[in-house]
Amino acid sequence: MATKATTQKMAKPAGKATAKTAAKTAGKTAVKAASKTTAKTVTKTSRKTSLQTSAATPRGDDRQAQLLGIACRLFSERGFNGTSLRDIAEEAKVTKAALYYHFPNKESLFAKIVLESLEALVNQVKDACAEFDTPEAKVKAFMVTTAENYQHNREAWIASSNAFRTHGDSPSKSKAVALRDEYEKLLRGFIRDGIDSGHFRNVDPAMAGRVLLAAVNSMSRWHNPKGKLTPPLVVDQFVDIVLHGLLD
């Protein structure tokens, strides 16, 4: 069997094999070069994108910021449906009337936390990716910036994810879905550009995007915020593995 396979392999035209090998080598070289370039700019991106959304940052209203912080923590711990306005009021040691002054219902909290978090994320990845030219560098910048968002807004990220999954249909949920779709389409577009330019294999861009995003979405279940590796460093390794594979 080995002799037959070898014979068939040697029977291929040398020119075709050489061209294929050269294209494959060139593609790997381009990916590695882009990865090195992007890796050097991770620190620059980190300084440039202080990803604090209004869901976690006071904006002149200390009481509202306090309530948002408590809501994010409870939503991340108990889930959106498992947290009532009474729970938030009791945790904040305020009356329900005082809470209603800022947030009359959970829908208003959903809009404040989820929509503003998603808007900040979309804007940040757009700005970060605009600094790069190649699909490989854009994919890496997209993912590292997303990881920085998670790092700086961990409770808001988890709270938003819980609320997004469990909240029923509403105008705010529709807006959140549109923002989510815009965010994911950006990544799929960069992957598709890489396929069209010959730097990536011909894979399903949507599936490849899900594989990459799973690295961040699953992080809250296993990553230790006090560990040695920060979320951006973890995701940088994930992306490197996806782009370069495990084969030497």
Phi and psi restraints in degrees (value plus and minus 20) as a CYANA .aco file:
   2 ALA   PHI     -84.7   -44.7
   2 ALA   PSI     -59.0   -19.0
   3 THR   PHI     -86.2   -46.2
   3 THR   PSI     -61.3   -21.3
   4 LYS   PHI     -83.7   -43.7
   4 LYS   PSI     -63.8   -23.8
   5 ALA   PHI     -83.8   -43.8
   5 ALA   PSI     -59.4   -19.4
   6 THR   PHI     -86.4   -46.4
   6 THR   PSI     -60.5   -20.5
   7 THR   PHI     -82.6   -42.6
   7 THR   PSI     -63.8   -23.8
   8 GLN   PHI     -84.5   -44.5
   8 GLN   PSI     -58.4   -18.4
   9 LYS   PHI     -87.4   -47.4
   9 LYS   PSI     -58.8   -18.8
  10 MET   PHI     -93.4   -53.4
  10 MET   PSI     -40.1    -0.1
  11 ALA   PHI     -94.0   -54.0
  11 ALA   PSI     -33.0     7.0
  12 LYS   PHI     -89.1   -49.1
  12 LYS   PSI     125.8   165.8
  13 PRO   PHI     -78.5   -38.5
  13 PRO   PSI     114.0   154.0
  14 ALA   PHI     -83.2   -43.2
  14 ALA   PSI     -57.2   -17.2
  15 GLY   PHI     -82.2   -42.2
  15 GLY   PSI     -61.9   -21.9
  16 LYS   PHI     -86.4   -46.4
  16 LYS   PSI     -62.9   -22.9
  17 ALA   PHI     -85.3   -45.3
  17 ALA   PSI     -62.0   -22.0
  18 THR   PHI     -83.6   -43.6
  18 THR   PSI     -62.3   -22.3
  19 ALA   PHI     -83.9   -43.9
  19 ALA   PSI     -61.8   -21.8
  20 LYS   PHI     -85.0   -45.0
  20 LYS   PSI     -62.8   -22.8
  21 THR   PHI     -84.0   -44.0
  21 THR   PSI     -62.3   -22.3
  22 ALA   PHI     -83.7   -43.7
  22 ALA   PSI     -61.0   -21.0
  23 ALA   PHI     -85.6   -45.6
  23 ALA   PSI     -60.5   -20.5
  24 LYS   PHI     -85.6   -45.6
  24 LYS   PSI     -62.9   -22.9
  25 THR   PHI     -83.8   -43.8
  25 THR   PSI     -62.5   -22.5
  26 ALA   PHI     -83.3   -43.3
  26 ALA   PSI     -59.7   -19.7
  27 GLY   PHI     -83.5   -43.5
  27 GLY   PSI     -64.6   -24.6
  28 LYS   PHI     -84.1   -44.1
  28 LYS   PSI     -60.6   -20.6
  29 THR   PHI     -82.0   -42.0
  29 THR   PSI     -61.1   -21.1
  30 ALA   PHI     -85.8   -45.8
  30 ALA   PSI     -61.6   -21.6
  31 VAL   PHI     -84.0   -44.0
  31 VAL   PSI     -65.4   -25.4
  32 LYS   PHI     -84.6   -44.6
  32 LYS   PSI     -59.6   -19.6
  33 ALA   PHI     -84.0   -44.0
  33 ALA   PSI     -62.5   -22.5
  34 ALA   PHI     -84.9   -44.9
  34 ALA   PSI     -58.6   -18.6
  35 SER   PHI     -84.5   -44.5
  35 SER   PSI     -62.4   -22.4
  36 LYS   PHI     -83.8   -43.8
  36 LYS   PSI     -61.5   -21.5
  37 THR   PHI     -82.6   -42.6
  37 THR   PSI     -64.4   -24.4
  38 THR   PHI     -88.1   -48.1
  38 THR   PSI     -59.1   -19.1
  39 ALA   PHI     -80.4   -40.4
  39 ALA   PSI     -57.2   -17.2
  40 LYS   PHI     -86.7   -46.7
  40 LYS   PSI     -43.9    -3.9
  41 THR   PHI    -119.8   -79.8
  41 THR   PSI     -16.4    23.6
  42 VAL   PHI     -81.0   -41.0
  42 VAL   PSI     -62.7   -22.7
  43 THR   PHI     -83.1   -43.1
  43 THR   PSI     -61.1   -21.1
  44 LYS   PHI     -80.6   -40.6
  44 LYS   PSI     -64.2   -24.2
  45 THR   PHI     -83.1   -43.1
  45 THR   PSI     -59.5   -19.5
  46 SER   PHI     -81.8   -41.8
  46 SER   PSI     -62.8   -22.8
  47 ARG   PHI     -87.2   -47.2
  47 ARG   PSI     -53.8   -13.8
  48 LYS   PHI    -100.6   -60.6
  48 LYS   PSI     -47.2    -7.2
  49 THR   PHI    -136.7   -96.7
  49 THR   PSI      64.5   104.5
  50 SER   PHI    -102.5   -62.5
  50 SER   PSI      74.9   114.9
  51 LEU   PHI    -105.7   -65.7
  51 LEU   PSI      50.5    90.5
  52 GLN   PHI    -125.3   -85.3
  52 GLN   PSI      90.3   130.3
  53 THR   PHI    -100.6   -60.6
  53 THR   PSI     145.6   185.6
  54 SER   PHI     -85.1   -45.1
  54 SER   PSI     -35.9     4.1
  55 ALA   PHI     -90.7   -50.7
  55 ALA   PSI     -34.5     5.5
  56 ALA   PHI    -147.9  -107.9
  56 ALA   PSI     -19.4    20.6
  57 THR   PHI    -143.6  -103.6
  57 THR   PSI     104.8   144.8
  58 PRO   PHI     -81.6   -41.6
  58 PRO   PSI     117.9   157.9
  59 ARG   PHI    -146.2  -106.2
  59 ARG   PSI      42.6    82.6
  60 GLY   PHI      65.2   105.2
  60 GLY   PSI     -29.0    11.0
  61 ASP   PHI    -145.3  -105.3
  61 ASP   PSI      73.0   113.0
  62 ASP   PHI     -82.8   -42.8
  62 ASP   PSI     -57.0   -17.0
  63 ARG   PHI     -86.9   -46.9
  63 ARG   PSI     -64.4   -24.4
  64 GLN   PHI     -84.0   -44.0
  64 GLN   PSI     -59.9   -19.9
  65 ALA   PHI     -83.0   -43.0
  65 ALA   PSI     -59.7   -19.7
  66 GLN   PHI     -83.4   -43.4
  66 GLN   PSI     -64.7   -24.7
  67 LEU   PHI     -84.3   -44.3
  67 LEU   PSI     -59.5   -19.5
  68 LEU   PHI     -85.6   -45.6
  68 LEU   PSI     -60.3   -20.3
  69 GLY   PHI     -82.8   -42.8
  69 GLY   PSI     -62.5   -22.5
  70 ILE   PHI     -86.5   -46.5
  70 ILE   PSI     -63.5   -23.5
  71 ALA   PHI     -80.9   -40.9
  71 ALA   PSI     -63.2   -23.2
  72 CYS   PHI     -80.7   -40.7
  72 CYS   PSI     -63.9   -23.9
  73 ARG   PHI     -85.6   -45.6
  73 ARG   PSI     -64.7   -24.7
  74 LEU   PHI     -88.5   -48.5
  74 LEU   PSI     -59.8   -19.8
  75 PHE   PHI     -83.2   -43.2
  75 PHE   PSI     -57.5   -17.5
  76 SER   PHI     -91.8   -51.8
  76 SER   PSI     -51.4   -11.4
  77 GLU   PHI    -105.8   -65.8
  77 GLU   PSI     -62.9   -22.9
  78 ARG   PHI    -128.2   -88.2
  78 ARG   PSI     -32.6     7.4
  79 GLY   PHI      72.1   112.1
  79 GLY   PSI     140.3   180.3
  80 PHE   PHI     -86.6   -46.6
  80 PHE   PSI     -67.8   -27.8
  81 ASN   PHI     -91.3   -51.3
  81 ASN   PSI     -43.2    -3.2
  82 GLY   PHI    -105.9   -65.9
  82 GLY   PSI     -17.9    22.1
  83 THR   PHI    -139.4   -99.4
  83 THR   PSI     108.5   148.5
  84 SER   PHI    -124.2   -84.2
  84 SER   PSI     144.5   184.5
  85 LEU   PHI     -82.3   -42.3
  85 LEU   PSI     -53.3   -13.3
  86 ARG   PHI     -82.1   -42.1
  86 ARG   PSI     -61.2   -21.2
  87 ASP   PHI     -79.2   -39.2
  87 ASP   PSI     -63.2   -23.2
  88 ILE   PHI     -86.7   -46.7
  88 ILE   PSI     -62.9   -22.9
  89 ALA   PHI     -82.8   -42.8
  89 ALA   PSI     -63.8   -23.8
  90 GLU   PHI     -85.1   -45.1
  90 GLU   PSI     -61.1   -21.1
  91 GLU   PHI     -84.6   -44.6
  91 GLU   PSI     -56.5   -16.5
  92 ALA   PHI    -102.9   -62.9
  92 ALA   PSI     -29.0    11.0
  93 LYS   PHI      39.3    79.3
  93 LYS   PSI      26.3    66.3
  94 VAL   PHI    -149.8  -109.8
  94 VAL   PSI     144.6   184.6
  95 THR   PHI     -96.4   -56.4
  95 THR   PSI     140.2   180.2
  96 LYS   PHI     -83.9   -43.9
  96 LYS   PSI     -52.0   -12.0
  97 ALA   PHI     -83.4   -43.4
  97 ALA   PSI     -59.0   -19.0
  98 ALA   PHI     -87.0   -47.0
  98 ALA   PSI     -57.5   -17.5
  99 LEU   PHI     -86.8   -46.8
  99 LEU   PSI     -62.9   -22.9
 100 TYR   PHI     -83.0   -43.0
 100 TYR   PSI     -46.8    -6.8
 101 TYR   PHI     -80.4   -40.4
 101 TYR   PSI     -59.2   -19.2
 102 HIS   PHI    -110.9   -70.9
 102 HIS   PSI     -60.4   -20.4
 103 PHE   PHI    -157.8  -117.8
 103 PHE   PSI      78.0   118.0
 104 PRO   PHI     -87.9   -47.9
 104 PRO   PSI     -38.9     1.1
 105 ASN   PHI    -179.4  -139.4
 105 ASN   PSI     153.5   193.5
 106 LYS   PHI     -90.2   -50.2
 106 LYS   PSI     -44.7    -4.7
 107 GLU   PHI     -81.2   -41.2
 107 GLU   PSI     -59.0   -19.0
 108 SER   PHI     -88.4   -48.4
 108 SER   PSI     -54.0   -14.0
 109 LEU   PHI     -88.6   -48.6
 109 LEU   PSI     -60.7   -20.7
 110 PHE   PHI     -78.5   -38.5
 110 PHE   PSI     -66.8   -26.8
 111 ALA   PHI     -82.4   -42.4
 111 ALA   PSI     -61.9   -21.9
 112 LYS   PHI     -88.8   -48.8
 112 LYS   PSI     -66.4   -26.4
 113 ILE   PHI     -99.5   -59.5
 113 ILE   PSI     -74.0   -34.0
 114 VAL   PHI     -92.7   -52.7
 114 VAL   PSI     -71.8   -31.8
 115 LEU   PHI     -84.5   -44.5
 115 LEU   PSI     -64.6   -24.6
 116 GLU   PHI     -90.0   -50.0
 116 GLU   PSI     -53.0   -13.0
 117 SER   PHI     -85.2   -45.2
 117 SER   PSI     -64.8   -24.8
 118 LEU   PHI     -85.9   -45.9
 118 LEU   PSI     -61.3   -21.3
 119 GLU   PHI     -80.8   -40.8
 119 GLU   PSI     -63.8   -23.8
 120 ALA   PHI     -83.0   -43.0
 120 ALA   PSI     -62.3   -22.3
 121 LEU   PHI     -82.8   -42.8
 121 LEU   PSI     -67.3   -27.3
 122 VAL   PHI     -80.6   -40.6
 122 VAL   PSI     -64.7   -24.7
 123 ASN   PHI     -85.4   -45.4
 123 ASN   PSI     -59.5   -19.5
 124 GLN   PHI     -87.2   -47.2
 124 GLN   PSI     -63.9   -23.9
 125 VAL   PHI     -88.3   -48.3
 125 VAL   PSI     -54.8   -14.8
 126 LYS   PHI     -81.7   -41.7
 126 LYS   PSI     -67.0   -27.0
 127 ASP   PHI     -83.8   -43.8
 127 ASP   PSI     -62.7   -22.7
 128 ALA   PHI     -86.3   -46.3
 128 ALA   PSI     -63.9   -23.9
 129 CYS   PHI     -91.9   -51.9
 129 CYS   PSI     -45.3    -5.3
 130 ALA   PHI     -85.7   -45.7
 130 ALA   PSI     -37.2     2.8
 131 GLU   PHI    -101.7   -61.7
 131 GLU   PSI     -26.4    13.6
 132 PHE   PHI    -140.6  -100.6
 132 PHE   PSI     138.2   178.2
 133 ASP   PHI    -127.4   -87.4
 133 ASP   PSI     -56.4   -16.4
 134 THR   PHI    -108.9   -68.9
 134 THR   PSI     131.8   171.8
 135 PRO   PHI     -78.9   -38.9
 135 PRO   PSI     -58.8   -18.8
 136 GLU   PHI     -82.3   -42.3
 136 GLU   PSI     -65.2   -25.2
 137 ALA   PHI     -87.2   -47.2
 137 ALA   PSI     -56.8   -16.8
 138 LYS   PHI     -86.5   -46.5
 138 LYS   PSI     -61.2   -21.2
 139 VAL   PHI     -81.3   -41.3
 139 VAL   PSI     -64.4   -24.4
 140 LYS   PHI     -87.7   -47.7
 140 LYS   PSI     -62.2   -22.2
 141 ALA   PHI     -83.0   -43.0
 141 ALA   PSI     -60.8   -20.8
 142 PHE   PHI     -77.9   -37.9
 142 PHE   PSI     -68.4   -28.4
 143 MET   PHI     -91.8   -51.8
 143 MET   PSI     -62.4   -22.4
 144 VAL   PHI     -85.8   -45.8
 144 VAL   PSI     -59.9   -19.9
 145 THR   PHI     -85.2   -45.2
 145 THR   PSI     -59.2   -19.2
 146 THR   PHI     -81.2   -41.2
 146 THR   PSI     -62.0   -22.0
 147 ALA   PHI     -85.5   -45.5
 147 ALA   PSI     -54.8   -14.8
 148 GLU   PHI     -86.9   -46.9
 148 GLU   PSI     -57.9   -17.9
 149 ASN   PHI     -79.8   -39.8
 149 ASN   PSI     -66.3   -26.3
 150 TYR   PHI     -81.1   -41.1
 150 TYR   PSI     -63.7   -23.7
 151 GLN   PHI     -81.4   -41.4
 151 GLN   PSI     -64.7   -24.7
 152 HIS   PHI    -102.6   -62.6
 152 HIS   PSI     -36.2     3.8
 153 ASN   PHI    -155.7  -115.7
 153 ASN   PSI      26.7    66.7
 154 ARG   PHI     -77.8   -37.8
 154 ARG   PSI     -69.7   -29.7
 155 GLU   PHI     -85.2   -45.2
 155 GLU   PSI     -62.0   -22.0
 156 ALA   PHI     -85.0   -45.0
 156 ALA   PSI     -56.4   -16.4
 157 TRP   PHI     -83.3   -43.3
 157 TRP   PSI     -70.4   -30.4
 158 ILE   PHI     -85.2   -45.2
 158 ILE   PSI     -61.9   -21.9
 159 ALA   PHI     -81.7   -41.7
 159 ALA   PSI     -63.4   -23.4
 160 SER   PHI     -84.2   -44.2
 160 SER   PSI     -61.2   -21.2
 161 SER   PHI     -83.7   -43.7
 161 SER   PSI     -64.5   -24.5
 162 ASN   PHI     -82.8   -42.8
 162 ASN   PSI     -65.4   -25.4
 163 ALA   PHI     -85.3   -45.3
 163 ALA   PSI     -60.4   -20.4
 164 PHE   PHI     -82.2   -42.2
 164 PHE   PSI     -62.2   -22.2
 165 ARG   PHI     -91.1   -51.1
 165 ARG   PSI     -53.3   -13.3
 166 THR   PHI    -125.7   -85.7
 166 THR   PSI     -35.2     4.8
 167 HIS   PHI     -94.2   -54.2
 167 HIS   PSI     118.0   158.0
 168 GLY   PHI     -95.3   -55.3
 168 GLY   PSI    -197.8  -157.8
 169 ASP   PHI     -83.7   -43.7
 169 ASP   PSI     115.5   155.5
 170 SER   PHI    -186.8  -146.8
 170 SER   PSI     145.8   185.8
 171 PRO   PHI     -78.1   -38.1
 171 PRO   PSI     -59.0   -19.0
 172 SER   PHI     -87.2   -47.2
 172 SER   PSI     -59.1   -19.1
 173 LYS   PHI     -85.3   -45.3
 173 LYS   PSI     -58.7   -18.7
 174 SER   PHI     -82.3   -42.3
 174 SER   PSI     -60.9   -20.9
 175 LYS   PHI     -85.9   -45.9
 175 LYS   PSI     -58.3   -18.3
 176 ALA   PHI     -84.8   -44.8
 176 ALA   PSI     -60.8   -20.8
 177 VAL   PHI     -82.8   -42.8
 177 VAL   PSI     -61.2   -21.2
 178 ALA   PHI     -83.7   -43.7
 178 ALA   PSI     -60.5   -20.5
 179 LEU   PHI     -87.9   -47.9
 179 LEU   PSI     -60.1   -20.1
 180 ARG   PHI     -81.2   -41.2
 180 ARG   PSI     -63.0   -23.0
 181 ASP   PHI     -85.4   -45.4
 181 ASP   PSI     -60.0   -20.0
 182 GLU   PHI     -82.6   -42.6
 182 GLU   PSI     -62.2   -22.2
 183 TYR   PHI     -82.6   -42.6
 183 TYR   PSI     -68.7   -28.7
 184 GLU   PHI     -89.0   -49.0
 184 GLU   PSI     -53.6   -13.6
 185 LYS   PHI     -86.1   -46.1
 185 LYS   PSI     -51.4   -11.4
 186 LEU   PHI     -79.5   -39.5
 186 LEU   PSI     -69.6   -29.6
 187 LEU   PHI     -84.4   -44.4
 187 LEU   PSI     -64.0   -24.0
 188 ARG   PHI     -81.8   -41.8
 188 ARG   PSI     -55.7   -15.7
 189 GLY   PHI     -84.2   -44.2
 189 GLY   PSI     -60.3   -20.3
 190 PHE   PHI     -86.7   -46.7
 190 PHE   PSI     -58.6   -18.6
 191 ILE   PHI     -86.2   -46.2
 191 ILE   PSI     -62.7   -22.7
 192 ARG   PHI     -83.2   -43.2
 192 ARG   PSI     -58.4   -18.4
 193 ASP   PHI     -82.0   -42.0
 193 ASP   PSI     -58.2   -18.2
 194 GLY   PHI     -87.1   -47.1
 194 GLY   PSI     -55.2   -15.2
 195 ILE   PHI     -88.8   -48.8
 195 ILE   PSI     -66.4   -26.4
 196 ASP   PHI     -83.0   -43.0
 196 ASP   PSI     -53.0   -13.0
 197 SER   PHI    -105.1   -65.1
 197 SER   PSI     -26.2    13.8
 198 GLY   PHI      68.5   108.5
 198 GLY   PSI     -16.0    24.0
 199 HIS   PHI    -103.2   -63.2
 199 HIS   PSI     -46.8    -6.8
 200 PHE   PHI    -131.9   -91.9
 200 PHE   PSI     134.2   174.2
 201 ARG   PHI     -88.4   -48.4
 201 ARG   PSI     142.0   182.0
 202 ASN   PHI     -99.5   -59.5
 202 ASN   PSI      63.5   103.5
 203 VAL   PHI    -132.4   -92.4
 203 VAL   PSI     152.5   192.5
 204 ASP   PHI     -96.4   -56.4
 204 ASP   PSI      94.1   134.1
 205 PRO   PHI     -77.8   -37.8
 205 PRO   PSI     -57.5   -17.5
 206 ALA   PHI     -85.6   -45.6
 206 ALA   PSI     -62.9   -22.9
 207 MET   PHI     -86.9   -46.9
 207 MET   PSI     -62.4   -22.4
 208 ALA   PHI     -82.4   -42.4
 208 ALA   PSI     -58.9   -18.9
 209 GLY   PHI     -83.5   -43.5
 209 GLY   PSI     -59.7   -19.7
 210 ARG   PHI     -84.9   -44.9
 210 ARG   PSI     -58.8   -18.8
 211 VAL   PHI     -80.9   -40.9
 211 VAL   PSI     -64.8   -24.8
 212 LEU   PHI     -86.6   -46.6
 212 LEU   PSI     -67.3   -27.3
 213 LEU   PHI     -87.9   -47.9
 213 LEU   PSI     -45.4    -5.4
 214 ALA   PHI     -81.8   -41.8
 214 ALA   PSI     -46.7    -6.7
 215 ALA   PHI     -82.1   -42.1
 215 ALA   PSI     -57.7   -17.7
 216 VAL   PHI    -106.2   -66.2
 216 VAL   PSI     -62.7   -22.7
 217 ASN   PHI     -83.7   -43.7
 217 ASN   PSI     -47.9    -7.9
 218 SER   PHI    -110.8   -70.8
 218 SER   PSI     -26.6    13.4
 219 MET   PHI     -83.2   -43.2
 219 MET   PSI     -53.7   -13.7
 220 SER   PHI     -84.7   -44.7
 220 SER   PSI     -38.8     1.2
 221 ARG   PHI    -107.3   -67.3
 221 ARG   PSI     -35.8     4.2
 222 TRP   PHI    -159.0  -119.0
 222 TRP   PSI     -42.8    -2.8
 223 HIS   PHI     -96.3   -56.3
 223 HIS   PSI     114.1   154.1
 224 ASN   PHI    -113.8   -73.8
 224 ASN   PSI      93.6   133.6
 225 PRO   PHI     -78.3   -38.3
 225 PRO   PSI     -41.6    -1.6
 226 LYS   PHI    -115.9   -75.9
 226 LYS   PSI     -15.2    24.8
 227 GLY   PHI     -94.0   -54.0
 227 GLY   PSI     158.1   198.1
 228 LYS   PHI     -91.0   -51.0
 228 LYS   PSI     -55.9   -15.9
 229 LEU   PHI    -114.9   -74.9
 229 LEU   PSI     103.9   143.9
 230 THR   PHI     -96.4   -56.4
 230 THR   PSI     140.8   180.8
 231 PRO   PHI     -72.9   -32.9
 231 PRO   PSI     -63.0   -23.0
 232 PRO   PHI     -81.5   -41.5
 232 PRO   PSI     -57.1   -17.1
 233 LEU   PHI     -89.5   -49.5
 233 LEU   PSI     -57.6   -17.6
 234 VAL   PHI     -82.6   -42.6
 234 VAL   PSI     -69.0   -29.0
 235 VAL   PHI     -87.2   -47.2
 235 VAL   PSI     -54.1   -14.1
 236 ASP   PHI     -78.8   -38.8
 236 ASP   PSI     -60.2   -20.2
 237 GLN   PHI     -89.7   -49.7
 237 GLN   PSI     -60.7   -20.7
 238 PHE   PHI     -77.6   -37.6
 238 PHE   PSI     -68.2   -28.2
 239 VAL   PHI     -84.2   -44.2
 239 VAL   PSI     -60.1   -20.1
 240 ASP   PHI     -80.5   -40.5
 240 ASP   PSI     -61.5   -21.5
 241 ILE   PHI     -85.5   -45.5
 241 ILE   PSI     -62.2   -22.2
 242 VAL   PHI     -86.3   -46.3
 242 VAL   PSI     -63.8   -23.8
 243 LEU   PHI     -91.2   -51.2
 243 LEU   PSI     -58.7   -18.7
 244 HIS   PHI    -122.3   -82.3
 244 HIS   PSI     -35.6     4.4
 245 GLY   PHI      54.4    94.4
 245 GLY   PSI    -194.3  -154.3
 246 LEU   PHI    -121.5   -81.5
 246 LEU   PSI     -35.3     4.7
 247 LEU   PHI     -95.3   -55.3
 247 LEU   PSI     120.5   160.5
